[in-house]
Amino acid sequence: MHGAIKKALAGGVVTALATAGSVALAASGGITMDDVNMSPGVTAVGQSIYDLHMWIFWICVVIGVVVFGVMFYSIFAHRKSKGAVPAQFHESTKVEIAWTVVPFLILIGIAIPATSTLLEIYDFDDAEMDILVTGYQWKWKYEYLTEDGENVSFFSNLSTSQTEIYNAEEKNEHYLLEVDEPVVIPVNTKVRFLVTANDVIHSWWVPELAVKKDAVPGFVNETATIAQKEGIYRGQCAELCGKDHGFMPIVVKVVSQEEYAEWIEGKQAEAAQVRELMAQTFTMDELMERGKAVYQRNCLACHGANGEGGVGTAIKGSAIATGELGGHLNTGVNGVPGTAMQAFGGIINDVEMAAVITYQRNAFGNNMGDMVQPIDVFNFKKG
């Protein structure tokens, strides 16, 4: 009789938990377990983490069912109304051995696979390529460290439009998770990411690639991944790095070996083109056209589409944009300490800096007539 009651109560616990879970899922819009559970992602390490998570989850479920089953059975079968008399015992050796040995065996059963998984997570050896990741407020810089010394670097900025951010337009599927320049890596290749930061602490996190590493100024942390499936994988800065923390997405594009080779070759060609542009002299129209694109990508969010200001000061009619050219260059290259104005000298190249300074001094009704050439920016930095 007692065995039947115990089984009924244990079954009741499981049924109650399942029913409560079903009600919660239904109330939240009919989502499934896959919508709320971890994802194994597209790496072997990610699968190991997922398997460890599920192994420990089911251990916890069994412990919960056993503990609550015994507790509910004891409450029901040995209640005072049935005349139950509490047993009197003190320092039972058997009980003390049981509650020491059983948890010890459970912890060993968890520790062995956990240690194995940790060794996988921290295995950064034999990487086939290295990428230096640097966090800035609020963007990421990626530098591909190639064996031939022709390193490729670029900044990856949020590309979600201001109209979506300020609710003037419907938000798309990848709202705040889209960038102008994704990271591109080849499939089935061990990639080591060297993660650091330029200003404050950030955190580089892409769940499906099983990577999450703090970016700390002055330190270089390591993490690695081997993506086993081509596709686009999205992440975010996982550290509260300032008021625009939510505008710092990460997009990693995993492609075939052939497509990656073509992409890196194109990037190296772009870098060579920039070096050639450094020696050129541009017309006012060329500088204005290029400068407008740079302004919209890097300056618009703070200084406004028409230079009217907002988060940052106005460009239109400002003392900087209509004042001494050297002062304007100094602000663009070195930033303004203690403010949100970053030092863009290390963020955009000299061609872009020359163009955007020229644009700011001649757009929005400023009409200063000044032209800045790339060599002027180079000499300013050198001096």
C-alpha positions, 0 to 999 in steps of 0.5 A, a space after each residue: 500500500 505504501 509503495 503504491 502511494 509513493 508511486 502515485 505521489 511521485 507521478 503526481 509531482 512530475 505531472 504537476 511540474 509538466 502541467 505547470 510548464 505547459 501552462 507557462 509555455 502556453 501563456 507565453 505564446 506557445 513556445 517550445 523547449 528549444 526556444 528557452 533552452 541552450 543551443 548547441 550552436 555550430 561548434 564541437 565545443 558548443 555541443 560539449 557545453 550543451 551536453 554537459 548542461 543537459 546532463 546536469 539538468 537531468 541530474 537536478 530533475 532526478 534529485 528534485 523528484 526524489 527529494 520532493 517525492 520522499 517529502 510529500 510521501 512522508 507528509 502524507 503517510 506519517 501525518 499526525 491525524 493518522 496517529 504517527 509517532 516520530 521516530 527517536 534516533 540520534 547520530 545515525 551512522 548509516 544516515 550520515 554515511 548516506 548523505 555524505 557518500 551520495 552527494 560526493 558521487 553526484 559531484 564526481 559524476 558532474 566534475 568529470 565531464 565538466 573538467 573535460 569540457 573546460 579543457 576543450 574551451 581553453 584549448 587555444 593551441 594549433 590555431 590556423 589563423 589569428 584575429 585581434 578584436 578590439 572593443 571601442 565605445 561603441 564599435 569593434 575593430 578587427 585585425 587579421 594577423 596574416 603570416 605574410 605581414 599584409 594585415 587587414 583591419 577594419 571597424 564594424 559598426 551598427 548599421 540599424 537605421 536611426 529611423 528604426 531606433 527612434 520608432 519612425 520605421 518598423 523594426 526589422 528581424 535583426 534590429 540592433 544585430 546588424 553591422 556594416 562590416 561582418 567578421 568573415 572566417 572560413 568553415 572548419 578552421 580553428 580561429 583564435 581571437 585575441 580580445 582587448 579594448 581601447 577604452 572601457 571593459 567590453 565582452 565579445 560574445 557569439 553564442 552559436 560559436 561558443 565564444 565569450 571573452 572579456 575585452 579589458 584595456 591593457 590586457 589581451 585575452 584568448 578564445 578560439 572556435 571552429 565553426 562546422 557550418 557555414 552561415 551568419 551568426 550574431 552576438 553582442 557586447 555582453 558587458 555594460 560598457 556605457 549608455 550605448 552598450 546595446 548598439 554594439 552588435 557582432 556579426 560573424 560570417 562563416 564561409 567556404 575556404 574558397 570564398 574566404 580566400 577571395 574575401 581576404 584577397 579583396 580586403 588586402 587589395 582595398 588596403 593597398 588602394 588606401 595606401 595609393 590614395 594617401 599619395 593623391 590630391 583630391 578635388 573639393 567635390 571628391 572630398 565632399 562626396 567621400 566625407 559625407 559617407 564617412 560622416 553618415 557612418 561615424 558622426 551622424 548618430 551624435 552630431 545629427 543628420 544636418 549637423 544640428 547636434 543631439 547627443 553631441 554638439 552641433 557641427 553647424 556653425 560650431 566654433 570647431 568647424 568654423 574655427 582654426 583648421 589645426 584645432 579641428 584636425 586635433 579634435 578629429 584625430 585626438 578627440 576631446 578627453 572627458 567627453 563622448 568625442 572619441 579619438 578618431 585618428 586610430 579609427 578611420 584612415 587618413 583619407 577618410 579623416 581628410 574627407 570628413 574634416 573637409 565635409 564638416 567645414 563646408 557642409 551645413 552652411 559652414 562654407 569655410 572653403 578649406 580642403 584637407 588632403 590625406 597628406 595633411 592628416 599624415 603630417 599632423 599626426 607625425 608632428 
